[in-house]
Amino acid sequence: MYKQKLCLGLMTSLPEPLTEQVKMIKSAGFDAVFAEWNGKGSLDEIAQEIKNQDLIFQSIHAPFTKSAHMWGEDEKKAEIALNELLDCLDDCEKLGAPIMVAHAFIGFEDHNPTAIGIKRFEKVVNSAEEKGIKIAFENTEGEEYLDALMEAFKNNKNVGFCLDTGHEMCYNRHRDMLASYGDRLIATHLNDNLGISREDGEIFWTDDLHLLPFDGIADWDNIAARLDKWGYNGILTFELTVKSKPDRHENDKYAAMLTESYLAEAYSRACRVADLRKK
């Protein structure tokens, strides 16, 4: 896409091995790839294939299932969570991925960031700074934790924001996250969904569908305008899946497609999003 680089995340929901997906993503037209970290050395072969295909290794997504432990009183659990993030940073440096995307929290009930949590994340931020890696904290559930981190590290140049457009609708109740952090935007996770489905308005993880753009209710004209407003000129990164959430079927049509056809459609939608931006 003219003047705009496009990135797609590797998907465990596709039948092809991740190294093969790298080749297929390149063939579909994308310029860059991001991958999820799953232990030291888990991305070595993938990183090599990204180099072989002359693609950009846009970022590594840090593990997030233990994110809540970073804020809690259980020191043993917190140490495990902290070490995962530090090990992920090591691989970012080793494999040439300039950004680590991280969740501030996981869970829907707790809303109390702690001072000890900030101290633990400070170790991650300091390690990233030493390695020349940027950390992009992503909007998820638990906005209070994101807000606490962005405030605590507002003067750290290696700390920025990753906008997830789907999370903005189903976890953040359509809060304009760029109004808070647009000036610190360094990455995107672009995807679509149908918003909050429950009649009582509760947010829940099964609404986080990661549909192709234009298959949900997202206002892509508005998203593009907001990216323009904040002068974002980085890679447009798309985080998608072909797997439906439990008791949901919105993604089933993707799973029924040949992977080549799905990736071609993903690239077409990515180009449509890019074309909405001011030239």
C-alpha positions, -999 to +999 in steps of 0.1 A: +000+000+000+014+033-011+030+053+018+015+029+044+031-003+056+007-031+067+013-058+093-006-090+102-002-110+133+005-148+131-025-169+141-025-202+160-061-205+148-049-212+112-040-248+103-006-239+088+025-238+110+036-203+119+067-204+098+046-213+068+022-185+076+051-160+074+056-169+037+018-168+031+015-134+047+043-121+025+026-135-006-007-119+004+010-085+003+017-075+039+050-057+048+054-069+084+045-096+109+040-097+146+041-128+168+030-139+203+057-150+227+054-185+242+087-190+261+124-184+254+134-196+220+098-201+208+102-175+181+137-183+168+126-202+136+098-177+130+122-147+133+146-164+108+117-169+083+107-133+087+143-124+077+142-148+048+110-133+035+124-097+039+095-088+062+096-064+091+094-080+126+070-053+139+066-065+175+064-094+199+032-097+220+041-105+256+022-132+276-007-118+295-025-146+313-005-137+345-008-099+342-030-096+373-002-112+394+020-082+387-003-062+409-010-087+437+005-096+471+016-131+461+053-125+456+059-160+440+032-155+414+044-120+407+080-131+402+068-157+376+048-130+358+077-105+360+102-130+347+080-138+317+080-102+307+118-099+312+124-130+291+102-117+264+122-085+263+154-106+259+139-122+228+128-088+214+164-077+216+178-110+203+154-113+174+152-077+163+117-069+173+117-032+183+084-032+203+070-054+230+032-051+233+020-058+268-013-059+287-015-040+319-041-064+335-064-093+329-097-097+347-131-079+350-136-075+388-106-058+403-101-021+398-073-012+423-038-006+409-012-010+436+021+007+443+039-027+443+026-033+408+041-001+395+074-011+411+074-044+393+065-029+360+093-004+366+118-033+364+103-042+330+105-006+318+141-002+329+151-034+312+134-024+280+152+010+281+186-007+286+179-030+256+166-002+233+131-018+232+099+001+233+069-011+254+035-005+241+008-009+268-025-020+252-060-010+261-078-040+275-102-045+304-090-029+336-085+006+323-074+018+357-043-003+355-034+010+320-040+046+333-018+039+363+011+027+341+008+054+316+009+080+343+038+064+362+059+062+331+048+093+313+084+106+312+099+074+298+104+077+261+105+040+256+069+036+270+040+041+246+005+030+237-010+003+215-045+009+203-067-021+200-098-010+182-118-040+191-110-037+228-120-001+226-156-011+217-161-042+239-139-036+269-136+002+271-173+010+262-163+031+232-141+054+252-118+072+228-085+058+240-066+081+217-080+111+235-060+099+264-029+084+247-029+095+211+003+115+216+020+083+228+007+059+201+034+036+188+014+005+177-020-006+166-041-038+169-068-032+143-098-055+144-136-053+145-164-068+167-201-062+176-195-043+208-210-054+242-236-081+237-250-085+272-282-067+281-269-058+315-239-041+299-213-062+315-181-066+296-169-102+289-141-118+269-163-135+244-172-102+228-136-097+218-141-113+183-111-099+163-132-098+131-119-085+098-124-047+095-159-038+082-174-071+094-185-055+127-198-022+140-165-002+141-166+032+126-135+029+104-138+065+090-136+077+126-107+054+135-088+066+104-095+102+113-083+098+148-051+082+136-046+112+113-054+136+141-026+122+163-002+120+134+004+083+136+028+073+109+038+039+121+029+005+107-008-004+106-010-037+124-040-060+123-047-086+150-073-111+137-085-147+142-104-173+123-116-190+155-150-181+170-153-176+208-173-202+228-210-201+219-203-175+192-202-182+154-191-149+139-157-161+128-169-195+115-170-182+079-133-174+081-124-209+093-143-223+063-121-204+039-088-216+025-060-198+043-048-182+011-083-168+004-086-155+040-052-138+039-061-122+006-093-109+021-075-096+052-050-077+030-079-062+010-096-050+042-063-037+055-059-017+023-094-003+027-085+009+062-053+025+050-071+042+021-094+060+045-064+079+059-055+113+045-029+110+018 
